[in-house]
């Protein structure tokens, strides 16, 4: 991750947007390829504060960084990395994301997110009836299903019991038992057309007929209520995923639960014993969440079952281990800005995305002009063989006479052949279809959307200098990452012999501090700590001490065994390092006694103990040698007159 971040900082440092380059001064050439002064000046002014090495902050130092960056780009292109499918795919994903705001896609998405936000303040309780029919059904079956739901709706409007109608007619699985009851739901819980109907129907009324991918529905709204607030909880977690441990996780969580009941501080116990170190440093506190936010429904259920701030759960088991949960706060509802990112992501993933796509397509058509050509249906329903339904169709050439215009956008003409190529490629990842008509309809809508967006993005890179600059930054950043991955990072990871040799040459840089093999006793009281000291002096084992002090379902001591460096956080501060039993040290509301069984002298760490650090240093060494070779491989010529003018201007 650190390497990836570094690469993209470099990408920002050295963006390569070039407009009207023939009118600009050449600052340097790399194997004859020009690099312009205007580019250097722009990135110098923009990104100088990102340079961490003070020696590189003057113009000559920054120029060294700039040259190194350009050499890496040149080498990436020489190795053909800009032609790799993975690189192209990643770049196109970013281009799609960047263009969203220029397409007004973000504005439309924001409006949809705001609608969902307002709806999420309220929960709907509804009952529904479904007559199943999918989008691929033949027209006769679709009409039959529509007429059936229409007649049921008329019965409901005439006063027949809706739940009884659901039990009798609904084709939803389980409807005969539940009578179509859905319980309470809110925004994003149902497909968008169904949600729309639910929120636009008053309590006690019957909705209009709703068409979804499941079929035809009607619903009756039974109730509306305000949605429950988010909550804040703290927890103590004992993981059962850490392999062999010197204690039983279930036993340890029960011991901690007993300590809490005895009046011990929840915060201190979380800080000292919780395996969730991210929350432990905050006394066990988690970020606010609502139902559905977490990856553990068991944890959510236990948390929301707590009624009042300060309530503490019994130990519970989840996929992550054992937990004790305390309710800290029930929060007021969040603002839209607080939820914006999450809501907009959901808009892009669900049925609402179809609304966004339609609006964006219309925006492009209005901007550049759109003209429909010949209808695709008559030709393609014959041209496509039935093997398209098995995803095995092979495109055959379309004659010039048959290759009609499908549509035009701006100055670009899209033909039947373009659509046929798309179909051949798209079929490989398509869902199963039963009819060619439905497949063609879906594929055409996708193809038109793709063609419209691609045209817009192509024009945008020519028309908008800011957009082109940002896109170029990312393009070069990806290339730098790929060339470093191939030539430095992967090489270092895969060269076990070279890594061992590098470690042998530099192992004095990797030293253990003084360590101790010890048992750490955390007692609940000074008296218990004194008893521990006495029992250790008598030669009692740690198991004997634990059995004696933690009798009668009362926990008075927790024991941690291991080998520790003398300044590790598990040990008390200012611990005197000497064989045997230590003094008593107050720590986080506990009284700690350390039994030091062995003092281990400082020494060189084995490669396995410091492999990550050694690998990072070895890769840095490889990079230095590689950059030296690049400076030898590529001819860099500086235009001294231009550089002099640049320095004068920037100073």
Phi, psi and omega in degrees: 000319179300318180296319181297315179300317181299320181298316184283337169295319177297323179298320177293322181296328192231045178300146189238044176288130181226120176235139180049051188293334183294344181264001186255157178285139177274122178276323181201167170233145175241108188051040176087350180274126187284146170235129193265147181299322182300323179294313180299316181297320182295312183287330177297312181294322186284324195237010184301324182294342180280345181285122185272332181275113183301332181291344181259005184277339175282171188295319180295319179294318179293326178297324176300316177298318182297317179295315179302318179297314181296324178294322178295320177297315179300318181290322177299317179291323178296328179273003176074020183290336177286353178258354184291137181303320182295320178297313181299318181297315181295320180295317180295325176299316181292319179300319178299316181293317182296322185286349185303314183291328179288334178274001188064014179296322180294323180294317180294318178297320179299318179297319178294323179294321178296320176300314179296322179300314180296320180292327184292348177288346186230146175248140181254136170251122186219159172240142182222164177233132180241132166248111190285133171194126183271174185292343182266001181296152177292155184306324181298318180291323178296315179295320179299316180295319180296314180297326180293313180293328179296318180292324178294319179299320179297321177297317180295319180294334179277359173109000178292148183299123186295317181297321178295320177297320179297316179297325184278320191246331190296140181257013174287134177304132178084001184292327179298328178277317186267347182065030177077008183288131181254350185071201181270138176214167181221192182305141179075357179283331182238165175299150192301315179300322179292316178301317179304313181297319182297315183282344180259009179247133181284159178301131179090351183259164180258135181285167166291172178289135184245133176254125174227181178294344179274334182145213179255137181232156156228155179220156173238128179275121182267327186196159171227142177211159177293142180288147179292152182281168170288160179233159172243129177230159168246152179214160171242126182241133170245111185286145171248023182247011185264014180076206182296131177230164182271012174212162178274122184304319180294319179295320181295317182293325177292324176297318180294320177301320178295319178299320179297316179295332178280356176104005178292152183291125177301316183298315181295319179294321178296313182297325186273325192238344185292136178279348173275086188293333179297322178271334182300322180292346176250031178064025177092358187284135177258163175291154179301148178209160174238178182298130180095353182279331187265164178272005181230107178292329179297317179295314180300315181301314180294321182293314183284347175284342178286132190267317188236145175307132184101342177295140183235134181282162165288162176304135177234157181252133172231183178293345182264343181142212181254142184225150161240130187242136174239130176283122180260321188197144168256118190273157170287156180304145179283157174281168177299318182299325178292333183255357190309309186300313181295317181294317181293326175297317180294323177301318182287345185259343187249199182297336179298335181300330179294323177294318179297314181301314181300316181294319180295315179302318181293325178299315180293317180300318181292325184289314188253347183090132183224133180228121177288146176255223179287142176299138181281334192301306185302317182288310189287333178293334175269321184296322179280128174280168179295343179293350175296330180287344175259006179062037180235015184288138178244127182293135171251150182302142177259128183295160182301322181291325182273345185279074184285164175283125178279312174193164174238143175230118185059236180259015183249132179255130178251129187248174175303320181298321178299316180293320180297319178298320178297315181300315182299320180284317186293329184302333185295331182246011183282153172290163178295137175241149177263334182228149178291328182299313181292318178301313182297319180298314179295315182295322180295316180300318178296316184294316179298315179300314180298314182296318179297314181294318180298319179296315180301316183292322178297315180292323183297322181292334177277323190271333188240109184295321181296315178300314181298323180295313180297319180297320179293322177302314182291320180303312181289325178299319177296318179297318178299315179301313183295319182289326176290319179300315184287317190263341184239296191292310180293322179300317179295318182293325186269349182265078183294325180291314179297322179296318180296318180295320179295318178298316181301325181283335189237013189296339178295347178279352185239093188242138167286142165283178174300138181234162175227143169267115192210160168250130180253121181253117177255107184259155182277347182210160177300322181296317178296320179298319178295323178295323177298313178303316182296315182293324177295320178297331179276358178087015180290146178279166179297324179294322178293319179297316180297316180297324182286312186281332182258046180269164175058041177059024178243132181260119179244349181208142170241139187240132176237126182248151176161186175251127188230140167290151192296342180250016178293149186294338179294334182271150177296148176294144178064026177297130176281123185271103176202151181302144174101199187275135183276176168291178176267129182240119174295136181201118177049050179068009175246169176238113193257133172238134180244126175259105183272114183269333180203140174255124185252125184292155174303152180188176181288135177283143175292155181304319181298332181283337184229029187301321181299313180295317181296317180299316179299316179292323179295319178295322176298322179294318177298318183296320179301315180294319180297315180296325176299319179294322180295322178295332177280327185286319186253137179271115179253121180241123181265132173277101188296325179295316178295318180299321180297318179293323179297315180299318181296317181293316184287334179279000000 
